[in-house]
Amino acid sequence: MSSSSDLKITPVTASKIATVDFDNLTFGTVFTDHMFECDFKNGEWQTPVIKPYGNISVPPSARVFHYGQAVFEGMKAYKDENDDIFLFRPQENYERINKSAERLAMPAFPKEYFFNGLQELLKIDTDWIKKGKGNSMYIRPFVIATEGAISASPAQEYKFMIVLSPAQSYYAGEVKVLIAEKFSRAANGGVGFAKAAGNYASQFYPTSLAHQKGFQQIIWTDANTHEYLEEAGTMNVFFRIGDKLVTAPNNDRILDGVTRKSVIQLAQDNNIEVEVRQVTVTEIKEAAKSNTLLEIFGTGTATVINPIIGFSHSNEEFDLPKLDNSYASFFKEKLTNIQYNIEEDPHNWRIKVS
């Protein structure tokens, strides 16, 4: 990762960092001093800038408000005991945001602008990245359609931005999930594989219904039959049946999660059998009844690994055993040790910001 002169930087006159209680952060609500911004106009991306974090101005007719042209990514930066900053597999996030943009007829963002802008943003706000396992900097790149026009067609103007939010170790508590029988997250041929903003908005209502029943999340099923398990909330999901790990294959309904593919690789590295295949509701319920279903856990950038202690389907509830040496805790330890530069990184996932 190298710097570029094609970047204008306007630093803040005074930092607000002294006003932040880093011991009591609410995820995604506190933002650093600066942000990255780049506009797409006249068929090309303009000179990117880093400037003080603040509101942006877009017309009420901006197409993002009317037709939902908005995509985003979720990444993290980590600081080790030597004050070095690291990213985890950032190339995957760069490729995925452009893949998402393409699906919504939005222009690809230049690689040099992405990585140089991100690097300089992290460096200028380095004091916001706290050392210690569990502390991190959550990174939110996103693109929105800003052209002021309400005809139903792709915009001609866009804004690419990156904002930073300091984060602590994410603990969701004991999570029980409801397996979807009516609502769907995505359909064949749709945008389920993309990190499109609308994918998440459409989950809020059925998830709120699950909350009313005492469940924290939903495991989504396929839209056609509701027989095949796909994702858990906003995470990819794994099932441990005996000593075997099972997860659904990627398709145009399922997000190609960076943490998911990292867990699959770590399982293979540690001689844990992994099957990437369709998983049926019936199979999981039968495994729970026979006590061979030992774990369910979700994977994602914010939580890394999120254990699930039980699930419900068709008014049947199932609790999972509490294990001393769970796969979930094993993979979380392995992943975070790589991310924080504690263990060796045999796959070169860890990228140093310099």
BADRENFI-70186 format. One record per residue (C-alpha): residue number from 1; residue in three letters; x, y, z. Coordinates in pm, whole numbers, m for minus. Layout:
! BADRENFI-70186
REC    nr   rest        u        v        w
REC   NUM    ala        X        Y        Z
...
***
This chain:
! BADRENFI-70186
REC    nr   rest        u        v        w
REC     1    met        0        0        0
REC     2    ser      154      330     m107
REC     3    ser       58      695      m93
REC     4    ser      m63      898     m389
REC     5    ser      m35     1270     m463
REC     6    asp     m382     1255     m623
REC     7    leu     m549     1311     m288
REC     8    lys     m635     1641     m121
REC     9    ile     m620     1636      259
REC    10    thr     m780     1903      478
REC    11    pro     m718     1821      845
REC    12    val     m943     1929     1130
REC    13    thr     m836     2236     1326
REC    14    ala     m907     2059     1656
REC    15    ser     m973     1691     1726
REC    16    lys    m1283     1576     1913
REC    17    ile    m1109     1260     2040
REC    18    ala    m1086     1390     2396
REC    19    thr    m1467     1389     2420
REC    20    val    m1495     1016     2344
REC    21    asp    m1526      749     2614
REC    22    phe    m1341      461     2450
REC    23    asp    m1435      226     2735
REC    24    asn    m1806      260     2662
REC    25    leu    m1855      266     2286
REC    26    thr    m2190      183     2128
REC    27    phe    m2115       11     1799
REC    28    gly    m2141      234     1495
REC    29    thr    m2241      559     1671
REC    30    val    m1906      738     1720
REC    31    phe    m1703      858     1421
REC    32    thr    m1349      986     1384
REC    33    asp    m1231     1334     1289
REC    34    his    m1202     1276      914
REC    35    met    m1377     1112      620
REC    36    phe    m1286     1021      262
REC    37    glu    m1496     1149      m27
REC    38    cys    m1484     1122     m405
REC    39    asp    m1746     1226     m660
REC    40    phe    m1826     1069     m997
REC    41    lys    m1917     1332    m1255
REC    42    asn    m1900     1364    m1634
REC    43    gly    m1821      995    m1668
REC    44    glu    m1519      983    m1436
REC    45    trp    m1414      989    m1073
REC    46    gln    m1289     1329     m959
REC    47    thr     m992     1404     m732
REC    48    pro    m1055     1234     m394
REC    49    val    m1040     1429      m70
REC    50    ile     m999     1365      300
REC    51    lys    m1171     1631      505
REC    52    pro    m1328     1684      848
REC    53    tyr    m1614     1446      923
REC    54    gly    m1945     1623      872
REC    55    asn    m2275     1635      692
REC    56    ile    m2296     1607      315
REC    57    ser    m2530     1796       84
REC    58    val    m2736     1615     m178
REC    59    pro    m3059     1724     m348
REC    60    pro    m3391     1574     m234
REC    61    ser    m3426     1442     m588
REC    62    ala    m3103     1238     m559
REC    63    arg    m3172      900     m710
REC    64    val    m3046      715     m401
REC    65    phe    m3360      829     m218
REC    66    his    m3597      715     m492
REC    67    tyr    m3442      409     m651
REC    68    gly    m3206      278     m386
REC    69    gln    m2874      291     m568
REC    70    ala    m2656      241     m259
REC    71    val    m2393      m20     m176
REC    72    phe    m2145      m49      109
REC    73    glu    m1875     m259      271
REC    74    gly    m1772     m352      625
REC    75    met    m1403     m378      717
REC    76    lys    m1183     m336     1023
REC    77    ala     m836     m207     1103
REC    78    tyr     m635     m333     1401
REC    79    lys     m339     m194     1594
REC    80    asp      m78     m425     1747
REC    81    glu      141     m365     2050
REC    82    asn      398     m184     1833
REC    83    asp      138       68     1714
REC    84    asp      140      m82     1364
REC    85    ile     m195      m79     1183
REC    86    phe     m322     m381      989
REC    87    leu     m612     m455      757
REC    88    phe     m760     m802      710
REC    89    arg     m800     m922      350
REC    90    pro     m891     m573      218
REC    91    gln     m864     m683     m145
REC    92    glu    m1175     m896      m87
REC    93    asn    m1372     m592       28
REC    94    tyr    m1252     m380     m262
REC    95    glu    m1353     m643     m515
REC    96    arg    m1688     m703     m346
REC    97    ile    m1796     m337     m333
REC    98    asn    m1730     m309     m706
REC    99    lys    m1918     m634     m765
REC   100    ser    m2209     m493     m566
REC   101    ala    m2189     m165     m758
REC   102    glu    m2195     m342    m1092
REC   103    arg    m2516     m525     m996
REC   104    leu    m2682     m188     m925
REC   105    ala    m2550      m30    m1248
REC   106    met    m2301      189    m1059
REC   107    pro    m1946      270    m1176
REC   108    ala    m1647       78    m1039
REC   109    phe    m1419      269     m803
REC   110    pro    m1046      284     m890
REC   111    lys     m824       53     m687
REC   112    glu     m555      315     m627
REC   113    tyr     m807      568     m497
REC   114    phe     m961      306     m266
REC   115    phe     m641      183     m106
REC   116    asn     m454      513      m94
REC   117    gly     m754      694       44
REC   118    leu     m817      427      306
REC   119    gln     m451      418      410
REC   120    glu     m421      795      448
REC   121    leu     m753      813      635
REC   122    leu     m634      552      885
REC   123    lys     m301      728      927
REC   124    ile     m451     1071      990
REC   125    asp     m690      923     1248
REC   126    thr     m439      674     1393
REC   127    asp     m492      793     1752
REC   128    trp     m852      672     1727
REC   129    ile     m734      313     1673
REC   130    lys     m676      171     2019
REC   131    lys     m444     m115     2101
REC   132    gly     m559     m427     2279
REC   133    lys     m742     m734     2159
REC   134    gly    m1106     m650     2108
REC   135    asn    m1041     m290     2009
REC   136    ser    m1057     m207     1640
REC   137    met    m1154       54     1386
REC   138    tyr    m1468      m31     1192
REC   139    ile    m1442       94      833
REC   140    arg    m1752      174      627
REC   141    pro    m1693      243      255
REC   142    phe    m2013      321       63
REC   143    val    m2140      456     m267
REC   144    ile    m2465      647     m326
REC   145    ala    m2633      790     m635
REC   146    thr    m2637     1170     m598
REC   147    glu    m2772     1294     m930
REC   148    gly    m3082     1508     m885
REC   149    ala    m3326     1332    m1116
REC   150    ile    m3628     1115    m1049
REC   151    ser    m3661      929    m1377
REC   152    ala    m3631      554    m1323
REC   153    ser    m3285      494    m1466
REC   154    pro    m2927      468    m1337
REC   155    ala    m2776      791    m1209
REC   156    gln    m2499      977    m1387
REC   157    glu    m2345     1110    m1064
REC   158    tyr    m2229      924     m752
REC   159    lys    m2045      981     m426
REC   160    phe    m1796      731     m281
REC   161    met    m1717      777       87
REC   162    ile    m1534      609      374
REC   163    val    m1615      680      738
REC   164    leu    m1443      531     1043
REC   165    ser    m1599      425     1372
REC   166    pro    m1393      300     1668
REC   167    ala    m1523      m31     1804
REC   168    gln    m1481     m258     2101
REC   169    ser    m1519     m633     2118
REC   170    tyr    m1870     m710     1997
REC   171    tyr    m2076     m934     2224
REC   172    ala    m2434    m1000     2127
REC   173    gly    m2518    m1207     2435
REC   174    glu    m2696    m1540     2413
REC   175    val    m2854    m1553     2069
REC   176    lys    m3154    m1764     1978
REC   177    val    m3279    m1764     1622
REC   178    leu    m3605    m1821     1440
REC   179    ile    m3587    m2014     1114
REC   180    ala    m3782    m1825      848
REC   181    glu    m4096    m1992      714
REC   182    lys    m4261    m1699      535
REC   183    phe    m4024    m1408      476
REC   184    ser    m3715    m1424      255
REC   185    arg    m3396    m1225      251
REC   186    ala    m3330    m1266     m121
REC   187    ala    m3450    m1447     m432
REC   188    asn    m3286    m1613     m731
REC   189    gly    m3157    m1359     m978
REC   190    gly    m3180    m1078     m724
REC   191    val    m2920     m880     m531
REC   192    gly    m2872    m1105     m229
REC   193    phe    m2502    m1154     m307
REC   194    ala    m2444     m777     m311
REC   195    lys    m2405     m551       m9
REC   196    ala    m2692     m336     m130
REC   197    ala    m2854     m111      130
REC   198    gly    m3202     m238       47
REC   199    asn    m3108     m593      143
REC   200    tyr    m3076     m482      503
REC   201    ala    m3381     m256      514
REC   202    ser    m3602     m547      404
REC   203    gln    m3482     m756      698
REC   204    phe    m3587     m511      967
REC   205    tyr    m3960     m592      973
REC   206    pro    m3941     m975      993
REC   207    thr    m3656     m944     1244
REC   208    ser    m3870     m716     1461
REC   209    leu    m4142     m982     1456
REC   210    ala    m3884    m1238     1569
REC   211    his    m3781    m1005     1853
REC   212    gln    m4141     m995     1973
REC   213    lys    m4128    m1373     2005
REC   214    gly    m3805    m1365     2206
REC   215    phe    m3555    m1436     1926
REC   216    gln    m3260    m1214     1844
REC   217    gln    m3213    m1308     1480
REC   218    ile    m3355    m1502     1187
REC   219    ile    m3195    m1781      990
REC   220    trp    m3314    m1710      637
REC   221    thr    m3434    m1985      406
REC   222    asp    m3464    m2000       28
REC   223    ala    m3750    m1801     m121
REC   224    asn    m3891    m2086     m331
REC   225    thr    m3946    m2364      m76
REC   226    his    m3818    m2236      263
REC   227    glu    m3649    m2576      295
REC   228    tyr    m3285    m2467      264
REC   229    leu    m3095    m2268      524
REC   230    glu    m2894    m1973      393
REC   231    glu    m2785    m1689      625
REC   232    ala    m2831    m1588      989
REC   233    gly    m2942    m1228     1023
REC   234    thr    m2671    m1030      845
REC   235    met    m2415    m1311      882
REC   236    asn    m2313    m1627      705
REC   237    val    m2399    m1933      914
REC   238    phe    m2221    m2259     1000
REC   239    phe    m2357    m2580     1152
REC   240    arg    m2147    m2834     1340
REC   241    ile    m2289    m3184     1307
REC   242    gly    m2069    m3418     1506
REC   243    asp    m1717    m3306     1422
REC   244    lys    m1814    m3190     1074
REC   245    leu    m1870    m2827      978
REC   246    val    m2142    m2755      721
REC   247    thr    m2231    m2428      548
REC   248    ala    m2442    m2329      248
REC   249    pro    m2268    m2262      m84
REC   250    asn    m2242    m1914     m230
REC   251    asn    m2507    m1825     m485
REC   252    asp    m2684    m1510     m602
REC   253    arg    m2882    m1503     m276
REC   254    ile    m2594    m1532      m29
REC   255    leu    m2322    m1278       50
REC   256    asp    m1968    m1397      m18
REC   257    gly    m1847    m1330      335
REC   258    val    m1478    m1263      401
REC   259    thr    m1499    m1413      752
REC   260    arg    m1688    m1712      610
REC   261    lys    m1417    m1800      359
REC   262    ser    m1150    m1743      625
REC   263    val    m1321    m1990      861
REC   264    ile    m1343    m2249      583
REC   265    gln     m969    m2211      516
REC   266    leu     m878    m2230      886
REC   267    ala    m1090    m2544      924
REC   268    gln     m901    m2706      639
REC   269    asp     m570    m2593      789
REC   270    asn     m661    m2763     1117
REC   271    asn     m799    m3089      972
REC   272    ile    m1161    m3006     1051
REC   273    glu    m1391    m3152      788
REC   274    val    m1594    m2888      605
REC   275    glu    m1883    m2947      367
REC   276    val    m2004    m2657      153
REC   277    arg    m2345    m2775       37
REC   278    gln    m2715    m2715       66
REC   279    val    m2841    m2757      423
REC   280    thr    m3206    m2841      483
REC   281    val    m3420    m2739      777
REC   282    thr    m3520    m3104      820
REC   283    glu    m3157    m3216      845
REC   284    ile    m3076    m2962     1116
REC   285    lys    m3389    m3042     1317
REC   286    glu    m3317    m3414     1300
REC   287    ala    m2956    m3356     1404
REC   288    ala    m3080    m3152     1701
REC   289    lys    m3321    m3429     1801
REC   290    ser    m3044    m3691     1782
REC   291    asn    m2802    m3467     1977
REC   292    thr    m2552    m3462     1690
REC   293    leu    m2605    m3090     1623
REC   294    leu    m2338    m2946     1850
REC   295    glu    m2306    m2586     1733
REC   296    ile    m2450    m2314     1513
REC   297    phe    m2260    m1989     1468
REC   298    gly    m2269    m1685     1245
REC   299    thr    m1967    m1517     1090
REC   300    gly    m1920    m1155      991
REC   301    thr    m1690     m854     1019
REC   302    ala    m1861     m687     1315
REC   303    thr    m1896     m995     1536
REC   304    val    m1624    m1220     1384
REC   305    ile    m1794    m1531     1529
REC   306    asn    m2137    m1517     1694
REC   307    pro    m2246    m1840     1870
REC   308    ile    m2615    m1936     1853
REC   309    ile    m2750    m2125     2154
REC   310    gly    m3084    m2238     2015
REC   311    phe    m3341    m2215     1736
REC   312    ser    m3709    m2253     1663
REC   313    his    m3906    m2374     1361
REC   314    ser    m4275    m2460     1326
REC   315    asn    m4330    m2402     1699
REC   316    glu    m4055    m2652     1788
REC   317    glu    m3770    m2516     1996
REC   318    phe    m3422    m2665     2024
REC   319    asp    m3139    m2578     2263
REC   320    leu    m2778    m2653     2179
REC   321    pro    m2526    m2798     2425
REC   322    lys    m2270    m2575     2598
REC   323    leu    m1924    m2690     2493
REC   324    asp    m1595    m2618     2666
REC   325    asn    m1395    m2642     2343
REC   326    ser    m1629    m2515     2076
REC   327    tyr    m1539    m2462     1714
REC   328    ala    m1680    m2108     1747
REC   329    ser    m1429    m2011     2018
REC   330    phe    m1145    m2190     1836
REC   331    phe    m1201    m2005     1509
REC   332    lys    m1253    m1669     1681
REC   333    glu     m923    m1706     1864
REC   334    lys     m740    m1808     1547
REC   335    leu     m886    m1526     1339
REC   336    thr     m834    m1249     1592
REC   337    asn     m476    m1360     1663
REC   338    ile     m400    m1318     1293
REC   339    gln     m582     m984     1275
REC   340    tyr     m394     m842     1576
REC   341    asn      m52     m965     1458
REC   342    ile      m25    m1213     1747
REC   343    glu       12    m1531     1540
REC   344    glu      171    m1613     1207
REC   345    asp      m33    m1537      898
REC   346    pro       36    m1827      658
REC   347    his     m210    m1703      395
REC   348    asn      m92    m1339      393
REC   349    trp     m434    m1209      492
REC   350    arg     m292     m936      715
REC   351    ile     m191     m618      530
REC   352    lys       19     m356      707
REC   353    val      m70       11      663
REC   354    ser      250      206      601
***
